[in-house]
Amino acid sequence: MALYPLNPGAMPLGQFDVVDTEIASILGGEVMTFTTASRTNTLTETAAADALDGYLYSNSSAANRPAATRASTAANVPLFLADDGTSPGYFTMFGSITGPLGLGGSETGTRVGPHTASGSGKVTLWDKPGLYAVSVDSLASDFVTTLGAGPVVPGSVLGIADGANLGRIAHNACADSVSASGIGTFVEFSSDPSLVTTPARLVGAAEQFTRMVISFNAGYGSRTLT
């Protein structure tokens, strides 16, 4: 449940407030965009605004402020990849934290380190086009039937999903895929890197595909989904 930037020297754009209703469900690897949230703290929206948000997203009302949310339509711009999530990529060693720190979220076990967004109310967003790997458990639930033998081939356009798979990367045959939502292209499925670089298939072992490598176009390339 994580995002793995593969661009040498790549840096994220920064950390941004995410709407509170989505904090606990961000896995890492989702496609994100901006929406509006109230400037007035409520029981359901309590985070502070980020100064940088206003330069990327124009509010339609002085009563609102920008906040990150999972992308759900082909019209969403700008687009980012989320880099925060839950175990095993991000977790607490002993227990869990279920809400933004200092805002009354319940805690169990010893506080060692929360799901990043649950602790700060913010999600790290990557905006640079290039190569990224996404853990396969962050993809749309019906992205593939058998990893390595799915309906995508190198160069296939990838898009986003709505509904039960909100914000997750999808392809045209996924149940919740959004038409004309291309955000990048499929490169390959891969395994976790290790000190042993010989592919498992070359020593007669079964490959365990845990990641999908994509070429992310940040919403500025092809917006089709084929």
Phi and psi restraints in degrees (value plus and minus 20) as a CYANA .aco file:
   2 ALA   PHI    -183.9  -143.9
   2 ALA   PSI     146.2   186.2
   3 LEU   PHI    -130.5   -90.5
   3 LEU   PSI     119.7   159.7
   4 TYR   PHI    -146.1  -106.1
   4 TYR   PSI      79.3   119.3
   5 PRO   PHI     -85.4   -45.4
   5 PRO   PSI     112.0   152.0
   6 LEU   PHI    -132.0   -92.0
   6 LEU   PSI     -11.8    28.2
   7 ASN   PHI    -109.8   -69.8
   7 ASN   PSI     100.1   140.1
   8 PRO   PHI     -76.6   -36.6
   8 PRO   PSI     108.2   148.2
   9 GLY   PHI      56.8    96.8
   9 GLY   PSI     -13.6    26.4
  10 ALA   PHI     -87.6   -47.6
  10 ALA   PSI     124.6   164.6
  11 MET   PHI    -149.1  -109.1
  11 MET   PSI     124.1   164.1
  12 PRO   PHI     -91.4   -51.4
  12 PRO   PSI     141.3   181.3
  13 LEU   PHI     -88.7   -48.7
  13 LEU   PSI     -57.1   -17.1
  14 GLY   PHI     131.9   171.9
  14 GLY   PSI    -193.8  -153.8
  15 GLN   PHI    -121.5   -81.5
  15 GLN   PSI     116.2   156.2
  16 PHE   PHI    -152.2  -112.2
  16 PHE   PSI     127.2   167.2
  17 ASP   PHI     -79.9   -39.9
  17 ASP   PSI     118.1   158.1
  18 VAL   PHI    -138.0   -98.0
  18 VAL   PSI     126.7   166.7
  19 VAL   PHI     -77.7   -37.7
  19 VAL   PSI     116.6   156.6
  20 ASP   PHI     -81.2   -41.2
  20 ASP   PSI     -49.2    -9.2
  21 THR   PHI     -89.0   -49.0
  21 THR   PSI     -33.0     7.0
  22 GLU   PHI    -129.8   -89.8
  22 GLU   PSI     -26.8    13.2
  23 ILE   PHI     -72.7   -32.7
  23 ILE   PSI     -73.9   -33.9
  24 ALA   PHI     -92.0   -52.0
  24 ALA   PSI     -33.3     6.7
  25 SER   PHI    -123.5   -83.5
  25 SER   PSI     -21.6    18.4
  26 ILE   PHI     -91.3   -51.3
  26 ILE   PSI     102.8   142.8
  27 LEU   PHI    -114.6   -74.6
  27 LEU   PSI     -47.5    -7.5
  28 GLY   PHI      83.7   123.7
  28 GLY   PSI      98.8   138.8
  29 GLY   PHI      89.4   129.4
  29 GLY   PSI     -27.3    12.7
  30 GLU   PHI     -92.1   -52.1
  30 GLU   PSI     137.8   177.8
  31 VAL   PHI    -108.3   -68.3
  31 VAL   PSI     106.6   146.6
  32 MET   PHI    -136.8   -96.8
  32 MET   PSI     138.9   178.9
  33 THR   PHI    -167.7  -127.7
  33 THR   PSI    -184.6  -144.6
  34 PHE   PHI    -134.3   -94.3
  34 PHE   PSI     129.5   169.5
  35 THR   PHI    -155.5  -115.5
  35 THR   PSI    -189.6  -149.6
  36 THR   PHI    -132.0   -92.0
  36 THR   PSI     130.5   170.5
  37 ALA   PHI    -158.2  -118.2
  37 ALA   PSI     136.9   176.9
  38 SER   PHI     -89.6   -49.6
  38 SER   PSI     124.4   164.4
  39 ARG   PHI     -96.5   -56.5
  39 ARG   PSI     -32.2     7.8
  40 THR   PHI    -112.2   -72.2
  40 THR   PSI     103.1   143.1
  41 ASN   PHI     -84.5   -44.5
  41 ASN   PSI     114.0   154.0
  42 THR   PHI    -152.6  -112.6
  42 THR   PSI     159.4   199.4
  43 LEU   PHI     -86.7   -46.7
  43 LEU   PSI     -42.9    -2.9
  44 THR   PHI    -126.4   -86.4
  44 THR   PSI     -28.9    11.1
  45 GLU   PHI    -166.5  -126.5
  45 GLU   PSI      83.7   123.7
  46 THR   PHI    -143.7  -103.7
  46 THR   PSI     -22.3    17.7
  47 ALA   PHI     -98.1   -58.1
  47 ALA   PSI     138.0   178.0
  48 ALA   PHI    -106.3   -66.3
  48 ALA   PSI     139.1   179.1
  49 ALA   PHI     -98.4   -58.4
  49 ALA   PSI     139.0   179.0
  50 ASP   PHI    -129.5   -89.5
  50 ASP   PSI     114.3   154.3
  51 ALA   PHI     -80.3   -40.3
  51 ALA   PSI     -56.1   -16.1
  52 LEU   PHI     -91.0   -51.0
  52 LEU   PSI     -44.7    -4.7
  53 ASP   PHI     -74.7   -34.7
  53 ASP   PSI     -62.1   -22.1
  54 GLY   PHI     -83.1   -43.1
  54 GLY   PSI     -42.8    -2.8
  55 TYR   PHI    -100.8   -60.8
  55 TYR   PSI     -35.0     5.0
  56 LEU   PHI    -127.5   -87.5
  56 LEU   PSI     -39.8     0.2
  57 TYR   PHI    -164.6  -124.6
  57 TYR   PSI     108.3   148.3
  58 SER   PHI    -112.9   -72.9
  58 SER   PSI     102.9   142.9
  59 ASN   PHI     -92.7   -52.7
  59 ASN   PSI     123.7   163.7
  60 SER   PHI    -109.2   -69.2
  60 SER   PSI     -29.4    10.6
  61 SER   PHI    -167.3  -127.3
  61 SER   PSI     121.2   161.2
  62 ALA   PHI     -85.6   -45.6
  62 ALA   PSI     -36.4     3.6
  63 ALA   PHI    -102.0   -62.0
  63 ALA   PSI     -30.1     9.9
  64 ASN   PHI    -132.6   -92.6
  64 ASN   PSI     143.6   183.6
  65 ARG   PHI    -158.2  -118.2
  65 ARG   PSI     137.9   177.9
  66 PRO   PHI     -96.4   -56.4
  66 PRO   PSI     127.9   167.9
  67 ALA   PHI    -168.9  -128.9
  67 ALA   PSI     127.6   167.6
  68 ALA   PHI     -94.2   -54.2
  68 ALA   PSI     126.0   166.0
  69 THR   PHI    -170.6  -130.6
  69 THR   PSI     143.5   183.5
  70 ARG   PHI     -92.6   -52.6
  70 ARG   PSI     115.1   155.1
  71 ALA   PHI     -87.5   -47.5
  71 ALA   PSI     125.9   165.9
  72 SER   PHI    -162.1  -122.1
  72 SER   PSI     -26.1    13.9
  73 THR   PHI    -155.1  -115.1
  73 THR   PSI     141.6   181.6
  74 ALA   PHI     -89.9   -49.9
  74 ALA   PSI     -36.7     3.3
  75 ALA   PHI    -107.0   -67.0
  75 ALA   PSI     -27.5    12.5
  76 ASN   PHI     -85.6   -45.6
  76 ASN   PSI     104.9   144.9
  77 VAL   PHI    -168.3  -128.3
  77 VAL   PSI     130.9   170.9
  78 PRO   PHI     -92.1   -52.1
  78 PRO   PSI     150.3   190.3
  79 LEU   PHI    -138.1   -98.1
  79 LEU   PSI     127.0   167.0
  80 PHE   PHI    -159.8  -119.8
  80 PHE   PSI     147.5   187.5
  81 LEU   PHI    -130.8   -90.8
  81 LEU   PSI     114.4   154.4
  82 ALA   PHI    -100.3   -60.3
  82 ALA   PSI     124.9   164.9
  83 ASP   PHI    -149.9  -109.9
  83 ASP   PSI      25.1    65.1
  84 ASP   PHI    -164.1  -124.1
  84 ASP   PSI     132.8   172.8
  85 GLY   PHI    -198.8  -158.8
  85 GLY   PSI    -177.8  -137.8
  86 THR   PHI    -130.3   -90.3
  86 THR   PSI    -197.5  -157.5
  87 SER   PHI     -79.8   -39.8
  87 SER   PSI     130.3   170.3
  88 PRO   PHI    -108.0   -68.0
  88 PRO   PSI     -24.5    15.5
  89 GLY   PHI     -91.4   -51.4
  89 GLY   PSI     -58.1   -18.1
  90 TYR   PHI    -159.1  -119.1
  90 TYR   PSI     107.0   147.0
  91 PHE   PHI    -183.3  -143.3
  91 PHE   PSI     148.2   188.2
  92 THR   PHI    -116.7   -76.7
  92 THR   PSI     120.6   160.6
  93 MET   PHI     -89.4   -49.4
  93 MET   PSI     -57.9   -17.9
  94 PHE   PHI    -150.4  -110.4
  94 PHE   PSI      68.0   108.0
  95 GLY   PHI      84.3   124.3
  95 GLY   PSI    -182.4  -142.4
  96 SER   PHI    -169.2  -129.2
  96 SER   PSI     142.2   182.2
  97 ILE   PHI    -142.9  -102.9
  97 ILE   PSI     104.1   144.1
  98 THR   PHI    -121.9   -81.9
  98 THR   PSI     -18.6    21.4
  99 GLY   PHI    -176.6  -136.6
  99 GLY   PSI     150.8   190.8
 100 PRO   PHI     -75.3   -35.3
 100 PRO   PSI     114.2   154.2
 101 LEU   PHI     -81.3   -41.3
 101 LEU   PSI     120.4   160.4
 102 GLY   PHI      62.4   102.4
 102 GLY   PSI     -19.1    20.9
 103 LEU   PHI    -137.2   -97.2
 103 LEU   PSI       1.6    41.6
 104 GLY   PHI      67.0   107.0
 104 GLY   PSI      -7.8    32.2
 105 GLY   PHI     -87.9   -47.9
 105 GLY   PSI     120.9   160.9
 106 SER   PHI     -95.6   -55.6
 106 SER   PSI     127.5   167.5
 107 GLU   PHI    -149.6  -109.6
 107 GLU   PSI     125.7   165.7
 108 THR   PHI    -149.6  -109.6
 108 THR   PSI     126.8   166.8
 109 GLY   PHI      56.1    96.1
 109 GLY   PSI    -189.6  -149.6
 110 THR   PHI    -105.4   -65.4
 110 THR   PSI     112.5   152.5
 111 ARG   PHI     -91.6   -51.6
 111 ARG   PSI      89.3   129.3
 112 VAL   PHI    -133.4   -93.4
 112 VAL   PSI     -55.8   -15.8
 113 GLY   PHI     147.5   187.5
 113 GLY   PSI     105.6   145.6
 114 PRO   PHI    -108.3   -68.3
 114 PRO   PSI     147.9   187.9
 115 HIS   PHI     -65.2   -25.2
 115 HIS   PSI     104.4   144.4
 116 THR   PHI     -72.4   -32.4
 116 THR   PSI     -66.0   -26.0
 117 ALA   PHI     -90.0   -50.0
 117 ALA   PSI     -52.4   -12.4
 118 SER   PHI     -87.5   -47.5
 118 SER   PSI     -50.1   -10.1
 119 GLY   PHI     -97.9   -57.9
 119 GLY   PSI     -60.4   -20.4
 120 SER   PHI    -128.9   -88.9
 120 SER   PSI     -36.9     3.1
 121 GLY   PHI      59.2    99.2
 121 GLY   PSI     -11.7    28.3
 122 LYS   PHI    -143.8  -103.8
 122 LYS   PSI     135.5   175.5
 123 VAL   PHI    -144.2  -104.2
 123 VAL   PSI     118.5   158.5
 124 THR   PHI     -98.0   -58.0
 124 THR   PSI     108.4   148.4
 125 LEU   PHI    -134.7   -94.7
 125 LEU   PSI     112.2   152.2
 126 TRP   PHI    -125.8   -85.8
 126 TRP   PSI     106.3   146.3
 127 ASP   PHI    -134.8   -94.8
 127 ASP   PSI     -30.4     9.6
 128 LYS   PHI     -98.7   -58.7
 128 LYS   PSI     112.6   152.6
 129 PRO   PHI     -82.9   -42.9
 129 PRO   PSI     131.1   171.1
 130 GLY   PHI     126.6   166.6
 130 GLY   PSI    -185.4  -145.4
 131 LEU   PHI    -108.3   -68.3
 131 LEU   PSI     114.7   154.7
 132 TYR   PHI    -160.9  -120.9
 132 TYR   PSI     133.8   173.8
 133 ALA   PHI    -134.2   -94.2
 133 ALA   PSI     120.1   160.1
 134 VAL   PHI    -142.3  -102.3
 134 VAL   PSI     111.2   151.2
 135 SER   PHI     -81.6   -41.6
 135 SER   PSI     120.4   160.4
 136 VAL   PHI     -86.1   -46.1
 136 VAL   PSI     -41.3    -1.3
 137 ASP   PHI     -96.4   -56.4
 137 ASP   PSI     -22.3    17.7
 138 SER   PHI    -118.5   -78.5
 138 SER   PSI     -22.5    17.5
 139 LEU   PHI    -102.6   -62.6
 139 LEU   PSI     147.3   187.3
 140 ALA   PHI     -73.4   -33.4
 140 ALA   PSI     121.0   161.0
 141 SER   PHI     -79.9   -39.9
 141 SER   PSI     -47.0    -7.0
 142 ASP   PHI    -130.7   -90.7
 142 ASP   PSI      12.0    52.0
 143 PHE   PHI     -81.8   -41.8
 143 PHE   PSI     -64.7   -24.7
 144 VAL   PHI    -156.1  -116.1
 144 VAL   PSI     136.4   176.4
 145 THR   PHI    -116.9   -76.9
 145 THR   PSI     -60.9   -20.9
 146 THR   PHI    -152.8  -112.8
 146 THR   PSI      98.1   138.1
 147 LEU   PHI     -78.1   -38.1
 147 LEU   PSI     113.3   153.3
 148 GLY   PHI      71.7   111.7
 148 GLY   PSI     -31.1     8.9
 149 ALA   PHI    -154.0  -114.0
 149 ALA   PSI      10.4    50.4
 150 GLY   PHI    -102.5   -62.5
 150 GLY   PSI    -196.0  -156.0
 151 PRO   PHI    -101.6   -61.6
 151 PRO   PSI      -8.7    31.3
 152 VAL   PHI    -133.2   -93.2
 152 VAL   PSI     128.3   168.3
 153 VAL   PHI    -148.9  -108.9
 153 VAL   PSI     141.2   181.2
 154 PRO   PHI     -70.0   -30.0
 154 PRO   PSI     107.5   147.5
 155 GLY   PHI      79.5   119.5
 155 GLY   PSI     -30.5     9.5
 156 SER   PHI     -83.4   -43.4
 156 SER   PSI     117.0   157.0
 157 VAL   PHI     -96.0   -56.0
 157 VAL   PSI     112.4   152.4
 158 LEU   PHI    -126.0   -86.0
 158 LEU   PSI     130.3   170.3
 159 GLY   PHI    -153.6  -113.6
 159 GLY   PSI    -179.9  -139.9
 160 ILE   PHI    -135.6   -95.6
 160 ILE   PSI     144.5   184.5
 161 ALA   PHI    -137.1   -97.1
 161 ALA   PSI     138.7   178.7
 162 ASP   PHI    -139.3   -99.3
 162 ASP   PSI    -188.4  -148.4
 163 GLY   PHI      44.3    84.3
 163 GLY   PSI    -153.6  -113.6
 164 ALA   PHI     -85.9   -45.9
 164 ALA   PSI     -40.6    -0.6
 165 ASN   PHI    -127.4   -87.4
 165 ASN   PSI       9.7    49.7
 166 LEU   PHI     -65.0   -25.0
 166 LEU   PSI     101.2   141.2
 167 GLY   PHI      61.9   101.9
 167 GLY   PSI     -27.2    12.8
 168 ARG   PHI    -101.0   -61.0
 168 ARG   PSI     134.7   174.7
 169 ILE   PHI     -91.6   -51.6
 169 ILE   PSI     116.1   156.1
 170 ALA   PHI    -157.7  -117.7
 170 ALA   PSI     153.1   193.1
 171 HIS   PHI    -146.3  -106.3
 171 HIS   PSI     158.8   198.8
 172 ASN   PHI     -84.0   -44.0
 172 ASN   PSI     -42.8    -2.8
 173 ALA   PHI    -112.0   -72.0
 173 ALA   PSI     -22.5    17.5
 174 CYS   PHI     -91.1   -51.1
 174 CYS   PSI     125.9   165.9
 175 ALA   PHI     -80.8   -40.8
 175 ALA   PSI     -56.4   -16.4
 176 ASP   PHI    -124.3   -84.3
 176 ASP   PSI      -5.2    34.8
 177 SER   PHI     -84.1   -44.1
 177 SER   PSI     125.7   165.7
 178 VAL   PHI    -123.4   -83.4
 178 VAL   PSI     103.4   143.4
 179 SER   PHI     -78.8   -38.8
 179 SER   PSI     125.7   165.7
 180 ALA   PHI      36.8    76.8
 180 ALA   PSI      13.6    53.6
 181 SER   PHI    -130.7   -90.7
 181 SER   PSI       5.1    45.1
 182 GLY   PHI     -73.5   -33.5
 182 GLY   PSI     107.6   147.6
 183 ILE   PHI    -141.3  -101.3
 183 ILE   PSI     -21.6    18.4
 184 GLY   PHI     148.6   188.6
 184 GLY   PSI    -191.5  -151.5
 185 THR   PHI    -147.6  -107.6
 185 THR   PSI     131.1   171.1
 186 PHE   PHI     -96.1   -56.1
 186 PHE   PSI     116.6   156.6
 187 VAL   PHI    -128.1   -88.1
 187 VAL   PSI     -80.2   -40.2
 188 GLU   PHI    -190.9  -150.9
 188 GLU   PSI     145.1   185.1
 189 PHE   PHI    -111.8   -71.8
 189 PHE   PSI     124.8   164.8
 190 SER   PHI    -160.8  -120.8
 190 SER   PSI     149.2   189.2
 191 SER   PHI    -122.5   -82.5
 191 SER   PSI     146.9   186.9
 192 ASP   PHI     -80.5   -40.5
 192 ASP   PSI     116.2   156.2
 193 PRO   PHI     -89.6   -49.6
 193 PRO   PSI     132.1   172.1
 194 SER   PHI    -170.3  -130.3
 194 SER   PSI     157.3   197.3
 195 LEU   PHI     -89.0   -49.0
 195 LEU   PSI     -42.7    -2.7
 196 VAL   PHI    -111.1   -71.1
 196 VAL   PSI      93.8   133.8
 197 THR   PHI    -114.5   -74.5
 197 THR   PSI     -26.5    13.5
 198 THR   PHI     -90.4   -50.4
 198 THR   PSI     102.7   142.7
 199 PRO   PHI     -77.9   -37.9
 199 PRO   PSI     122.7   162.7
 200 ALA   PHI     -77.5   -37.5
 200 ALA   PSI     -54.3   -14.3
 201 ARG   PHI     -85.4   -45.4
 201 ARG   PSI     -43.4    -3.4
 202 LEU   PHI    -101.1   -61.1
 202 LEU   PSI     -30.2     9.8
 203 VAL   PHI    -137.1   -97.1
 203 VAL   PSI      -0.5    39.5
 204 GLY   PHI      58.0    98.0
 204 GLY   PSI      -6.5    33.5
 205 ALA   PHI    -122.4   -82.4
 205 ALA   PSI     136.4   176.4
 206 ALA   PHI     -96.5   -56.5
 206 ALA   PSI     114.2   154.2
 207 GLU   PHI     -96.8   -56.8
 207 GLU   PSI     119.1   159.1
 208 GLN   PHI    -128.8   -88.8
 208 GLN   PSI      76.6   116.6
 209 PHE   PHI     -96.4   -56.4
 209 PHE   PSI      99.8   139.8
 210 THR   PHI    -139.3   -99.3
 210 THR   PSI     -30.3     9.7
 211 ARG   PHI    -157.4  -117.4
 211 ARG   PSI     135.6   175.6
 212 MET   PHI    -140.3  -100.3
 212 MET   PSI     106.6   146.6
 213 VAL   PHI    -111.7   -71.7
 213 VAL   PSI     111.9   151.9
 214 ILE   PHI    -150.0  -110.0
 214 ILE   PSI     136.3   176.3
 215 SER   PHI    -121.7   -81.7
 215 SER   PSI      85.7   125.7
 216 PHE   PHI    -104.9   -64.9
 216 PHE   PSI     108.7   148.7
 217 ASN   PHI    -123.4   -83.4
 217 ASN   PSI     -15.1    24.9
 218 ALA   PHI      39.2    79.2
 218 ALA   PSI       0.9    40.9
 219 GLY   PHI      65.2   105.2
 219 GLY   PSI     -16.7    23.3
 220 TYR   PHI    -122.2   -82.2
 220 TYR   PSI     -25.8    14.2
 221 GLY   PHI    -119.5   -79.5
 221 GLY   PSI    -160.7  -120.7
 222 SER   PHI     -81.8   -41.8
 222 SER   PSI     111.7   151.7
 223 ARG   PHI    -128.6   -88.6
 223 ARG   PSI      -0.9    39.1
 224 THR   PHI    -108.2   -68.2
 224 THR   PSI     152.9   192.9
 225 LEU   PHI    -162.3  -122.3
 225 LEU   PSI      84.0   124.0
